[in-house]
Amino acid sequence: MANQDNARKLLERLAQDDAFRAQMESDPITALAEHGFKVDPSIAPSKVQLPSKDEITSNIDLLSKQLEATSGWVIFCR
């Protein structure tokens, strides 16, 4: 089960790690699972668009709360 600490670590990684960002865009279910987020593949979006590194960094507190509450899709799907 994901918690706010897991959410923050995931966001910090997305704000700094280009390879992990690419993994999130190409295989978000696996990327989220690495940080404790379990997502039903039947509800996963077909395309993930990440916020910029700067957006993630400047909003990390708010985003970590949203990520914990939604399994990640709200902040990564536009």
Sequence and secondary structure as in RCSB ss.txt:
>XXXX:A:sequence
MANQDNARKLLERLAQDDAFRAQMESDPITALAEHGFKVDPSIAPSKVQLPSKDEITSNIDLLSKQLEATSGWVI
FCR
>XXXX:A:secstr
   HHHHHHHHHHHHH HHHHHHHHH HHHHHHTTT    GGG  S      HHHHHHTHHHHHHHHHHHTTHHH
H  
